[in-house]
């Protein structure tokens, strides 16, 4: 760690923030694929955290170095929220729009519909 890290937000951080290549990692995570670690080996998901702004954070551990990393999951966009709402209104089980195989049901947590796999809020139960 070099100087200048004071601009980060270490308060709730349990791992090293992954920035470079995070888009590809997210895509692999959504698809339930292996996540290559920047240290070699693979990243194993340890836990999923919900952020107060509706985004999620996934804590990962590297299989070769045991270093822990955090992958930030972007908040739901308007199209995703609309898709979830349409499913609810049609009487269907609301699914996380980001996982296809296997699909993931959203859970009611604290008045929100939250994906347990990515920690993102997609709306409210109706
Ligand atoms: Zn999800």
py3Dmol code that shows the C-alpha trace and the ligand (Angstrom):
import py3Dmol

protein = """\
ATOM      1  CA  UNK A   1       0.000   0.000   0.000  1.00  0.00           C
ATOM      2  CA  UNK A   2       1.438   3.364  -0.987  1.00  0.00           C
ATOM      3  CA  UNK A   3       0.688   6.795   0.400  1.00  0.00           C
ATOM      4  CA  UNK A   4      -2.490   8.400  -0.857  1.00  0.00           C
ATOM      5  CA  UNK A   5      -4.850   5.673   0.226  1.00  0.00           C
ATOM      6  CA  UNK A   6      -6.614   8.108   2.543  1.00  0.00           C
ATOM      7  CA  UNK A   7      -8.961   8.951  -0.318  1.00  0.00           C
ATOM      8  CA  UNK A   8     -10.295   5.367  -0.248  1.00  0.00           C
ATOM      9  CA  UNK A   9     -13.085   4.272   2.061  1.00  0.00           C
ATOM     10  CA  UNK A  10     -11.563   1.610   4.271  1.00  0.00           C
ATOM     11  CA  UNK A  11     -14.300   1.727   6.928  1.00  0.00           C
ATOM     12  CA  UNK A  12     -16.211  -1.396   5.942  1.00  0.00           C
ATOM     13  CA  UNK A  13     -13.559  -2.881   3.684  1.00  0.00           C
ATOM     14  CA  UNK A  14     -12.468  -6.449   4.349  1.00  0.00           C
ATOM     15  CA  UNK A  15     -10.452  -6.952   1.185  1.00  0.00           C
ATOM     16  CA  UNK A  16      -8.413  -5.242  -1.491  1.00  0.00           C
ATOM     17  CA  UNK A  17     -10.750  -3.432  -3.927  1.00  0.00           C
ATOM     18  CA  UNK A  18     -10.645  -5.010  -7.384  1.00  0.00           C
ATOM     19  CA  UNK A  19     -10.751  -2.380 -10.075  1.00  0.00           C
ATOM     20  CA  UNK A  20      -8.696  -3.540 -13.055  1.00  0.00           C
ATOM     21  CA  UNK A  21     -10.607  -6.252 -14.899  1.00  0.00           C
ATOM     22  CA  UNK A  22     -13.599  -6.007 -12.595  1.00  0.00           C
ATOM     23  CA  UNK A  23     -16.057  -5.918 -15.507  1.00  0.00           C
ATOM     24  CA  UNK A  24     -14.873  -9.290 -16.788  1.00  0.00           C
ATOM     25  CA  UNK A  25     -14.899 -10.692 -13.256  1.00  0.00           C
ATOM     26  CA  UNK A  26     -18.454  -9.493 -12.710  1.00  0.00           C
ATOM     27  CA  UNK A  27     -19.568 -11.082 -15.945  1.00  0.00           C
ATOM     28  CA  UNK A  28     -17.982 -14.387 -14.889  1.00  0.00           C
ATOM     29  CA  UNK A  29     -19.483 -14.079 -11.429  1.00  0.00           C
ATOM     30  CA  UNK A  30     -22.991 -13.502 -12.799  1.00  0.00           C
ATOM     31  CA  UNK A  31     -22.546 -16.579 -15.008  1.00  0.00           C
ATOM     32  CA  UNK A  32     -21.313 -18.706 -12.103  1.00  0.00           C
ATOM     33  CA  UNK A  33     -17.999 -19.237 -13.905  1.00  0.00           C
ATOM     34  CA  UNK A  34     -14.497 -19.495 -12.433  1.00  0.00           C
ATOM     35  CA  UNK A  35     -13.003 -16.172 -11.426  1.00  0.00           C
ATOM     36  CA  UNK A  36      -9.317 -15.886 -12.271  1.00  0.00           C
ATOM     37  CA  UNK A  37      -7.353 -14.249  -9.461  1.00  0.00           C
ATOM     38  CA  UNK A  38      -4.878 -11.440 -10.181  1.00  0.00           C
ATOM     39  CA  UNK A  39      -2.460 -13.463  -7.994  1.00  0.00           C
ATOM     40  CA  UNK A  40      -2.919 -16.694  -9.989  1.00  0.00           C
ATOM     41  CA  UNK A  41      -5.371 -19.390  -9.047  1.00  0.00           C
ATOM     42  CA  UNK A  42      -9.009 -18.570  -8.578  1.00  0.00           C
ATOM     43  CA  UNK A  43     -11.113 -16.278  -6.466  1.00  0.00           C
ATOM     44  CA  UNK A  44     -13.570 -18.054  -4.216  1.00  0.00           C
ATOM     45  CA  UNK A  45     -16.640 -16.086  -3.103  1.00  0.00           C
ATOM     46  CA  UNK A  46     -16.803 -15.852   0.693  1.00  0.00           C
ATOM     47  CA  UNK A  47     -19.697 -13.512   1.333  1.00  0.00           C
ATOM     48  CA  UNK A  48     -22.001 -10.973  -0.242  1.00  0.00           C
ATOM     49  CA  UNK A  49     -22.686  -7.603   1.336  1.00  0.00           C
ATOM     50  CA  UNK A  50     -25.509  -5.171   0.644  1.00  0.00           C
ATOM     51  CA  UNK A  51     -24.460  -1.539   0.476  1.00  0.00           C
ATOM     52  CA  UNK A  52     -26.714   1.235   1.778  1.00  0.00           C
ATOM     53  CA  UNK A  53     -27.005   2.758  -1.721  1.00  0.00           C
ATOM     54  CA  UNK A  54     -28.466  -0.429  -3.242  1.00  0.00           C
ATOM     55  CA  UNK A  55     -25.229  -1.750  -4.704  1.00  0.00           C
ATOM     56  CA  UNK A  56     -23.495  -4.922  -3.581  1.00  0.00           C
ATOM     57  CA  UNK A  57     -20.007  -6.060  -2.650  1.00  0.00           C
ATOM     58  CA  UNK A  58     -18.628  -9.567  -2.988  1.00  0.00           C
ATOM     59  CA  UNK A  59     -15.802 -10.654  -0.742  1.00  0.00           C
ATOM     60  CA  UNK A  60     -13.484 -13.095  -2.495  1.00  0.00           C
ATOM     61  CA  UNK A  61     -10.494 -15.103  -1.383  1.00  0.00           C
ATOM     62  CA  UNK A  62      -7.642 -16.018  -3.700  1.00  0.00           C
ATOM     63  CA  UNK A  63      -7.041 -19.794  -3.754  1.00  0.00           C
ATOM     64  CA  UNK A  64      -3.286 -19.417  -4.221  1.00  0.00           C
ATOM     65  CA  UNK A  65      -2.375 -16.436  -2.015  1.00  0.00           C
ATOM     66  CA  UNK A  66      -5.301 -16.385   0.474  1.00  0.00           C
ATOM     67  CA  UNK A  67      -5.456 -12.630  -0.078  1.00  0.00           C
ATOM     68  CA  UNK A  68      -8.967 -11.225   0.128  1.00  0.00           C
ATOM     69  CA  UNK A  69     -10.441  -8.997  -2.527  1.00  0.00           C
ATOM     70  CA  UNK A  70     -13.651  -7.050  -2.865  1.00  0.00           C
ATOM     71  CA  UNK A  71     -15.628  -6.844  -6.075  1.00  0.00           C
ATOM     72  CA  UNK A  72     -18.105  -3.979  -6.285  1.00  0.00           C
ATOM     73  CA  UNK A  73     -21.415  -4.819  -7.936  1.00  0.00           C
ATOM     74  CA  UNK A  74     -23.168  -1.874  -9.597  1.00  0.00           C
ATOM     75  CA  UNK A  75     -26.638  -0.794  -8.498  1.00  0.00           C
ATOM     76  CA  UNK A  76     -29.684  -1.903 -10.442  1.00  0.00           C
ATOM     77  CA  UNK A  77     -30.403   0.222 -13.486  1.00  0.00           C
ATOM     78  CA  UNK A  78     -33.824   1.370 -14.584  1.00  0.00           C
ATOM     79  CA  UNK A  79     -34.300  -1.437 -17.115  1.00  0.00           C
ATOM     80  CA  UNK A  80     -33.443  -4.089 -14.536  1.00  0.00           C
ATOM     81  CA  UNK A  81     -35.847  -2.614 -11.984  1.00  0.00           C
ATOM     82  CA  UNK A  82     -38.579  -2.454 -14.621  1.00  0.00           C
ATOM     83  CA  UNK A  83     -38.016  -6.105 -15.543  1.00  0.00           C
ATOM     84  CA  UNK A  84     -38.361  -7.160 -11.897  1.00  0.00           C
ATOM     85  CA  UNK A  85     -41.464  -5.042 -11.426  1.00  0.00           C
ATOM     86  CA  UNK A  86     -43.064  -6.493 -14.549  1.00  0.00           C
ATOM     87  CA  UNK A  87     -42.433 -10.028 -13.259  1.00  0.00           C
ATOM     88  CA  UNK A  88     -44.015  -9.136  -9.917  1.00  0.00           C
ATOM     89  CA  UNK A  89     -47.040  -7.587 -11.587  1.00  0.00           C
ATOM     90  CA  UNK A  90     -47.443 -10.676 -13.758  1.00  0.00           C
ATOM     91  CA  UNK A  91     -47.449 -12.815 -10.618  1.00  0.00           C
ATOM     92  CA  UNK A  92     -44.119 -14.429 -11.475  1.00  0.00           C
ATOM     93  CA  UNK A  93     -41.332 -15.124  -9.005  1.00  0.00           C
ATOM     94  CA  UNK A  94     -38.994 -12.143  -9.199  1.00  0.00           C
ATOM     95  CA  UNK A  95     -35.549 -13.229 -10.404  1.00  0.00           C
ATOM     96  CA  UNK A  96     -32.274 -11.354 -10.425  1.00  0.00           C
ATOM     97  CA  UNK A  97     -31.904 -10.087 -14.011  1.00  0.00           C
ATOM     98  CA  UNK A  98     -28.140 -10.714 -13.925  1.00  0.00           C
ATOM     99  CA  UNK A  99     -27.997 -14.497 -13.554  1.00  0.00           C
ATOM    100  CA  UNK A 100     -29.305 -16.877 -16.174  1.00  0.00           C
ATOM    101  CA  UNK A 101     -27.897 -20.294 -15.379  1.00  0.00           C
ATOM    102  CA  UNK A 102     -28.835 -21.014 -12.686  1.00  0.00           C
ATOM    103  CA  UNK A 103     -31.406 -18.295 -12.160  1.00  0.00           C
ATOM    104  CA  UNK A 104     -31.567 -16.638  -8.762  1.00  0.00           C
ATOM    105  CA  UNK A 105     -34.723 -15.667  -6.900  1.00  0.00           C
ATOM    106  CA  UNK A 106     -34.731 -12.281  -5.246  1.00  0.00           C
ATOM    107  CA  UNK A 107     -35.283 -12.298  -1.493  1.00  0.00           C
ATOM    108  CA  UNK A 108     -37.245  -9.887   0.684  1.00  0.00           C
ATOM    109  CA  UNK A 109     -34.733  -8.277   2.987  1.00  0.00           C
ATOM    110  CA  UNK A 110     -35.549  -5.200   5.055  1.00  0.00           C
ATOM    111  CA  UNK A 111     -38.351  -4.000   2.770  1.00  0.00           C
ATOM    112  CA  UNK A 112     -36.342  -4.501  -0.418  1.00  0.00           C
ATOM    113  CA  UNK A 113     -36.030  -7.194  -3.035  1.00  0.00           C
ATOM    114  CA  UNK A 114     -32.393  -8.204  -2.859  1.00  0.00           C
ATOM    115  CA  UNK A 115     -30.361 -10.717  -4.823  1.00  0.00           C
ATOM    116  CA  UNK A 116     -28.531 -12.979  -2.374  1.00  0.00           C
ATOM    117  CA  UNK A 117     -25.831 -13.688  -4.966  1.00  0.00           C
ATOM    118  CA  UNK A 118     -24.894 -10.136  -5.902  1.00  0.00           C
ATOM    119  CA  UNK A 119     -26.257  -8.109  -2.972  1.00  0.00           C
ATOM    120  CA  UNK A 120     -28.054  -5.660  -5.255  1.00  0.00           C
ATOM    121  CA  UNK A 121     -31.512  -4.251  -4.544  1.00  0.00           C
ATOM    122  CA  UNK A 122     -33.946  -4.467  -7.441  1.00  0.00           C
ATOM    123  CA  UNK A 123     -37.071  -2.947  -5.954  1.00  0.00           C
ATOM    124  CA  UNK A 124     -39.623  -3.506  -3.233  1.00  0.00           C
ATOM    125  CA  UNK A 125     -41.993  -6.394  -2.578  1.00  0.00           C
ATOM    126  CA  UNK A 126     -45.544  -5.722  -3.765  1.00  0.00           C
TER     127      UNK A 126
END
"""
ligand_1 = """\
1
ZN
Zn -27.904 -11.140 -8.608
"""
view = py3Dmol.view(width=600, height=400)
view.addModel(protein, "pdb")
view.setStyle({"model": 0}, {"cartoon": {"style": "trace"}})
view.addModel(ligand_1, "xyz")
view.setStyle({"model": 1}, {"stick": {}})
view.zoomTo()
view.show()
